[in-house]
Every structure is written in structure tokens, then in C-alpha cells.
Amino acid sequence: MRLSYKYRIYPNDIQRKALDDSLYLCRYLYNSALQERRSYYKRYGKGISYHSQSKELKEITELFPEFKSVYSQTRQQVLMQLDSAFNNFFRRVKAGENPGYPRFKGRDAFNSISFPQPKADLSGGGVKRLPNNKLQVFGIPGEIKVWWHRPFKGRCKQVRLCREGDKYYIVLSCDEVPKEPLAKTGKEVGIDLGITSFITTDDGAKLHHPRALKVMSQKLIAAQQIFDRKKKGSKNKLRAKLRLAHLHERTSNIRKDFLHKTALQLCKDYDKIILEKLDISAMMQNSDHKDETSLHKSIADASWSYFANILSYKAERADKEVIFVDPKNTSKTCSCCGHVQNMPLEKREFHCGRCESILDRDVNAAINIKRRGSRLAMSKGISEAHEFIRE
């Protein structure tokens, strides 16, 4: 498996300034390279490749000696990041999507630098873990304190230093991380993800979301208003900005804590977890609901896609299985007789027009989801058996 480990680092004032200077230089390089690509295209009608721009790095370092404080592969990584932005832009153009042309990065939009080829045990390659458990980073004076709240496993393949508000973190991307199987239970469950109840299982159990955004909304609105009233460029504006960032971080942490704990508990309780493969972007564009803005906020606060990603990697590591099924008509189909009927979002009970059964809307959907997942798993097992026989 490949996993990322995130740790809080505690640089002193001198080290913070050096980190901020490195971020500034990388942002300046990114914006300059973007401007070069734009100007070159306007003049010659064609683009510049990453390799052409990377050849200029040596000359740039000679003209601007301050870039010597930035690790050489970090500078290359900045140009790769820009090249990736252009590749994604052209891919979206070809696919007929909203392309989103690469934009210049402001201070708050460029908050990380990468060290792409560290030593597997973090003993070199721009970032070095010392025997005293502190960090030595290229271009940063002294040793940086780190809170290693858990050991990282596998081979470290990439290191990122990140700034989030007034806090700094190191993120280790590790490959060949060993699995940690959980005890088998022999159980499977169908799950309906919702807004009223975050999780509804096929046996009728419900789990409610903490609704972090709704709980923190008044504080966020007040902090945003205070921030908007402060004079631009003043120290009061900066303090208000940090206060707002802390509230957003707290909101995010409440949500993440709930999602991680919920996913882990599901992996402990079940061997096979079945849920819908939801198209969140399409749901966000739904205009039939009476309070569209409220619906959008509730969907965003629930973070279904993020939860599905967390559940997938935790299940893989625990040697459990997650199955995604087509969500079409799971809420509109009667789980007793298979009759399909219209079900407005406001109706929370399913009254079947054919067999007259009455079920909770979400429980009915969870039963249908479990059946679809079981059939999908069965058909997959049969095809694998046929493949084995042919071999």
C-alpha cells in the first residue's frame, strides 16, 4: 500500500522565516514560468515543455543566487507542478469540461514544497531525520522539532513541507506499507449515505453526522465579518485572518475525526461494506429542492466522497472489501416487491403503491444497495472461477 503520514513541526522564528522565504521563492518561480508560457504562446502560437523550462534553472540560479537556498529537485518539482496544471487543462478541454486555465498563485495559494527523492528511511535527500528525532531540512538553519505521534512504515518516497495558517507540517508519502488485517466477522452490510442520517444500514441502524459546518457557522460568519472590516495590510487584519483560519481548521478537524472513526468501526464490524458510487457534482447541481443553498451546504458538510476514500483505504489495509454499486433508483425501488415509483426528497417514508409495504426511506435504500452489492460480488466470483478453470 501507499500511505501518507502527517506530522506537526515546530520551527523557531528564524526557521519560520526561512520556510516562508522558500515558499515565496517557489511561488515566484511558478508564476514566472507561467508568465513565460503565456508570453511564448502569444508570440509563437505554441507552448513550452517542462524540459525546456527546466534547462533554464541553472541560469536562473546564477542570476538569482537566493534560489540556491531551495533544494534543486524542489525547484524542478515546481515546474512539474505547472506542467501538470497545463496537462490537466488540455485534458479537460478535450473532454468538453470546464477547462480552468492555470492561474497565478497568490501567497495563500502556494503553501507547500516537495522533496521528491528522499532516502527510504528519511536519512537524506533534502530532508534528514536526526538521532534526536529532529529534522534537518535543506535551506533551513538548525534542527526543527517534530511531534512524531506515530511511526511511519514502508519506504518514504516523497516529503512535503506544508503551511496551514500559522502552523507547519511535514507529510511523508510512503510506499510498500504493510497491511494490518483485522479479525474476520463473516458479516456484510449495505449502507445508504444521507443528510438526515449520515449512515443508515440495511438492518435499520442509523448514525448521525456531527454537522461541523452547521455547528460552527455562526462563529465562522462573525469571524468573516470581523476580517472584512479590518484595514487591508494592518496587523489587526492579519490577526483576524488567523482567527478565521483556526475556526475553519477546527471545523475540518471535527469532520475528519468523525469520518476516520466511523470508517474504522465499519472495518472492524464487517468484512464486506457496500455503498453507492455517488456523483456528488451532479447532486450539487440539483435545482429541484426548495432550499438549494441549504442542500449544497449539507452535502458539502457530509463529505461523502472523502468518507468513501477513507473507507476504501482503511478497508484495503484491514484486508476487508468495499463494493460500490450504481445508485440509480435505490431510493425509488421497493425492497419487498421491486416496484419503482417517484420519491421526492422531502418524503422520508417509502409507501409502496403495489404491495403497500411501509419502510423508512433510507433503510429501504440500504437494503437495495446490499442486494446489488451481493449480486455484483457473486457475478465477480463466478467470472474469476471461470477464468481459473480456463487457465
C-alpha positions in Angstrom: 0.0 0.0 0.0 0.9 3.6 -0.3 0.0 5.9 2.6 0.8 9.4 3.7 1.8 10.3 7.3 1.4 13.8 8.5 3.3 15.3 11.5 3.3 18.7 13.1 6.6 20.5 13.1 7.6 23.4 15.4 10.1 25.8 13.7 11.5 28.7 15.7 11.2 32.3 14.4 14.4 32.1 12.2 13.3 28.7 10.7 9.8 30.0 10.1 11.2 32.9 8.1 13.4 30.6 6.1 10.4 28.3 5.4 8.3 31.3 4.3 11.2 32.5 2.1 11.4 29.1 0.4 7.7 29.1 -0.2 8.0 32.7 -1.6 10.8 31.7 -4.0 9.0 28.6 -5.2 5.8 30.7 -5.8 7.8 33.3 -7.7 9.3 30.6 -9.9 5.9 29.1 -10.5 4.4 32.4 -11.5 7.4 33.4 -13.7 7.3 30.0 -15.5 3.5 30.5 -16.1 4.1 34.0 -17.5 6.8 32.7 -19.8 4.4 30.0 -21.1 1.7 32.6 -21.7 4.0 35.1 -23.4 5.7 32.4 -25.6 2.3 31.1 -26.8 1.0 34.6 -27.6 4.2 35.3 -29.7 4.8 31.9 -31.4 1.5 30.2 -31.2 2.9 27.1 -29.4 3.7 26.1 -25.8 6.9 25.4 -23.9 7.6 21.9 -22.4 8.7 21.2 -18.9 12.1 20.1 -20.2 12.7 23.4 -22.0 12.0 25.3 -18.8 14.0 23.0 -16.5 17.1 23.7 -18.6 16.8 27.3 -17.6 17.1 26.6 -13.9 20.9 26.6 -13.8 20.9 30.1 -15.4 18.2 31.3 -13.1 20.2 30.2 -10.1 23.2 32.1 -11.4 21.2 35.3 -12.0 19.3 35.0 -8.7 21.7 33.4 -6.0 18.8 33.3 -3.4 17.4 30.3 -5.3 20.5 28.3 -4.0 18.7 28.1 -0.7 16.0 26.0 -2.4 16.8 22.3 -3.0 17.5 21.6 -6.7 14.8 18.9 -7.0 12.3 21.1 -5.3 12.8 23.7 -8.0 12.2 21.0 -10.6 9.1 19.9 -8.8 7.6 23.4 -9.0 8.0 23.3 -12.8 6.5 19.8 -12.9 3.5 21.1 -10.9 2.9 23.8 -13.5 3.3 21.3 -16.3 0.8 19.0 -14.6 -1.7 22.0 -14.4 -1.4 22.6 -18.2 -1.8 18.8 -18.9 -5.0 18.8 -16.8 -6.2 21.9 -18.6 -5.8 20.4 -22.1 -7.3 17.1 -20.9 -10.4 19.0 -19.7 -10.6 20.9 -23.0 -10.6 17.7 -25.0 -13.2 16.1 -22.7 -15.5 19.1 -23.1 -15.4 20.0 -19.4 -14.9 23.5 -17.8 -11.1 23.7 -18.5 -9.9 26.2 -15.9 -6.8 27.8 -17.3 -3.8 27.7 -14.9 -3.7 30.9 -12.7 -1.0 32.8 -11.0 -0.6 31.8 -7.3 -1.1 34.3 -4.5 0.6 33.9 -1.1 -2.3 31.9 0.3 -2.5 29.7 -2.7 1.1 28.2 -2.6 1.7 26.6 0.7 3.9 23.5 0.2 7.2 22.5 -1.2 8.3 19.0 -2.2 11.4 16.8 -1.8 10.7 14.1 -4.4 13.5 11.7 -3.7 14.4 11.4 -0.1 16.1 8.3 1.4 13.7 5.5 2.2 14.4 5.8 5.9 14.5 9.6 5.8 18.2 9.8 6.3 18.9 12.2 3.5 17.8 13.7 0.2 17.0 17.2 1.2 15.3 16.1 4.5 17.1 14.2 7.2 15.8 12.7 10.4 18.4 13.0 13.1 19.1 10.6 16.0 17.4 13.1 18.4 14.2 12.8 16.3 14.6 16.4 15.0 14.6 17.3 11.3 17.4 18.8 9.2 15.9 20.4 6.0 18.0 21.8 3.1 18.0 25.6 3.2 16.6 25.8 6.8 19.1 26.6 9.6 19.3 24.5 12.7 17.2 21.5 13.7 13.4 21.5 13.6 11.3 20.0 16.3 8.8 17.4 15.2 6.0 15.6 17.0 6.3 12.0 15.8 2.9 10.9 17.2 3.2 7.6 15.4 6.0 5.8 13.5 5.8 5.8 9.7 6.1 2.5 7.9 7.3 1.4 4.5 9.7 3.2 2.2 9.5 7.0 2.2 9.1 8.1 -1.5 8.3 11.9 -1.2 8.4 14.5 1.5 6.3 17.7 1.6 6.6 20.7 3.9 3.2 22.4 4.3 2.0 25.7 5.8 -1.6 25.8 7.1 -2.4 29.1 8.6 0.3 29.7 11.2 1.1 26.0 11.6 3.6 23.9 9.7 3.6 20.2 8.9 5.7 17.5 7.2 3.9 14.9 5.1 5.7 11.6 4.2 4.3 9.6 1.3 5.4 6.0 1.9 5.3 3.0 -0.4 5.2 -0.7 0.5 3.3 0.0 3.7 2.4 -3.4 5.2 -1.2 -4.3 5.7 -2.7 -4.6 9.2 -5.5 -7.2 8.8 -8.4 -7.0 11.3 -10.3 -10.1 12.6 -12.9 -11.6 10.2 -16.5 -11.3 11.3 -18.3 -13.0 8.4 -20.7 -10.1 8.1 -21.6 -7.8 5.2 -23.6 -4.5 5.3 -25.4 -2.2 2.9 -25.0 1.5 3.6 -27.1 4.4 2.5 -25.3 7.8 2.9 -27.6 10.6 3.7 -28.1 14.1 5.2 -30.7 13.5 7.8 -28.7 10.4 9.0 -25.1 10.2 7.8 -25.3 6.4 7.7 -28.3 4.1 7.5 -27.6 0.3 7.4 -29.8 -2.4 5.9 -30.8 -3.6 9.4 -32.2 -0.1 10.4 -29.2 1.3 12.4 -28.6 5.0 11.9 -25.5 7.1 12.7 -25.8 10.9 12.7 -23.2 13.3 11.5 -21.8 16.0 13.9 -22.6 18.6 11.2 -19.5 20.6 12.0 -20.2 23.4 9.4 -23.7 24.0 10.8 -22.4 24.0 14.4 -19.6 26.4 13.7 -21.5 28.5 11.1 -22.3 31.4 13.5 -18.7 31.7 14.7 -17.4 31.5 11.1 -19.8 34.2 9.9 -18.9 36.5 12.8 -15.1 35.9 12.2 -15.5 36.6 8.5 -17.3 39.9 9.2 -14.6 41.0 11.6 -12.0 40.1 9.0 -13.8 42.0 6.2 -14.0 45.2 8.4 -10.2 45.3 9.2 -8.0 47.7 7.3 -6.1 45.9 4.5 -2.5 45.3 5.3 -2.8 46.0 9.0 -1.8 43.7 11.9 -5.4 43.6 13.0 -6.3 42.2 9.6 -3.6 39.5 9.9 -4.9 38.5 13.4 -8.4 38.3 12.2 -7.3 36.2 9.3 -5.5 33.8 11.6 -8.6 33.6 13.8 -10.8 32.7 10.8 -8.2 30.1 9.6 -8.3 28.5 13.1 -12.1 28.2 13.0 -12.0 26.6 9.6 -9.3 24.2 10.8 -11.4 23.3 13.8 -14.4 22.7 11.6 -12.4 20.5 9.3 -10.9 18.5 12.2 -14.3 17.8 13.8 -15.5 16.4 10.4 -12.3 14.4 9.8 -12.2 12.9 13.3 -15.8 11.6 12.8 -15.2 10.2 9.3 -12.0 8.4 10.3 -13.5 6.8 13.4 -16.7 5.8 11.6 -14.7 4.2 8.7 -12.5 2.3 11.2 -15.5 1.0 13.2 -17.2 -0.3 10.0 -14.0 -2.2 9.0 -13.9 -3.8 12.5 -17.6 -4.8 12.3 -17.9 -6.1 8.7 -15.9 -8.0 6.1 -17.8 -6.6 3.2 -19.1 -3.0 3.0 -21.5 -2.0 0.2 -22.4 1.6 -0.6 -23.4 3.8 -3.6 -21.0 5.3 -6.0 -22.4 8.8 -5.8 -21.9 11.6 -8.4 -21.5 14.5 -5.9 -21.1 17.2 -8.6 -24.4 16.2 -10.2 -26.1 16.2 -6.9 -24.8 19.7 -6.1 -26.3 20.9 -9.3 -29.8 19.7 -8.3 -32.2 22.7 -8.5 -35.4 20.9 -7.6 -35.0 21.3 -3.9 -36.8 24.1 -2.1 -33.7 25.4 -0.3 -30.9 24.7 -2.8 -28.2 26.6 -0.9 -29.0 24.6 2.3 -28.9 21.3 0.4 -25.5 22.2 -1.1 -24.1 23.1 2.3 -25.4 19.9 3.8 -23.9 17.8 1.1 -20.5 19.5 1.4 -20.6 19.2 5.2 -21.4 15.4 5.0 -18.2 14.9 2.8 -19.4 11.6 1.2 -16.6 11.4 -1.3 -14.0 12.0 1.4 -15.6 9.3 3.5 -15.6 6.8 0.6 -11.9 7.4 0.1 -11.1 7.0 3.8 -13.2 3.8 4.0 -11.6 2.4 0.8 -8.0 2.7 2.0 -8.8 1.6 5.6 -10.6 -1.5 4.3 -7.8 -2.4 2.0 -5.3 -2.1 4.8 -7.5 -4.2 7.1 -8.0 -6.9 4.4 -11.7 -6.0 4.1 -13.7 -5.3 1.0 -15.6 -2.2 -0.1 -18.1 -2.5 -3.1 -19.5 0.5 -4.9 -22.8 0.0 -6.7 -24.9 2.0 -9.1 -27.1 4.4 -7.1 -29.9 4.6 -9.7 -33.3 4.1 -8.2 -32.1 2.7 -4.9 -34.5 5.1 -3.1 -37.3 4.6 -5.6 -37.4 0.8 -5.6 -39.4 -1.2 -3.1 -37.1 -3.6 -1.4 -40.1 -6.0 -0.9 -41.6 -6.3 -4.4 -39.2 -4.4 -6.7 -41.8 -1.8 -7.7 -40.3 1.6 -8.8 -42.1 4.8 -8.0 -41.3 8.5 -7.7 -39.9 9.6 -4.3 -39.4 13.3 -3.7 -36.6 14.2 -1.4 -39.0 15.6 1.2 -40.7 12.2 1.7 -38.8 10.3 4.4 -41.0 7.1 4.3 -41.4 4.7 1.4 -45.1 3.7 0.9 -45.1 1.1 -1.9 -48.0 1.6 -4.3 -48.1 -2.1 -5.3 -47.5 -4.2 -2.1 -48.4 -1.4 0.3 -45.3 -2.0 2.5 -44.1 0.9 4.5 -40.4 1.4 5.2 -38.0 4.2 6.2 -36.8 5.7 3.0 -33.1 5.3 3.9 -33.5 1.7 5.3 -35.3 0.7 2.1 -32.4 2.2 0.0 -29.8 0.4 2.2 -31.5 -3.0 1.6 -31.4 -2.4 -2.2 -27.8 -1.3 -2.0 -26.8 -4.5 -0.2 -28.6 -6.7 -2.7 -26.9 -5.0 -5.6 -23.6 -5.4 -4.0 -24.1 -9.1 -3.2 -25.1 -9.8 -6.8 -22.1 -7.8 -8.1 -19.8 -9.8 -5.8 -21.4 -13.1 -6.8 -21.0 -12.3 -10.5 -17.4 -11.3 -10.0 -16.7 -14.5 -8.1 -18.3 -16.6 -10.9 -16.2 -14.8 -13.6 -13.0 -15.3 -11.6 -13.8 -19.0 -11.2 -14.4 -19.4 -15.0 -11.0 -17.6 -15.6 -9.3 -20.0 -13.2 -10.9 -23.0 -14.9 -9.7 -21.8 -18.4 -6.2 -21.4 -17.1 
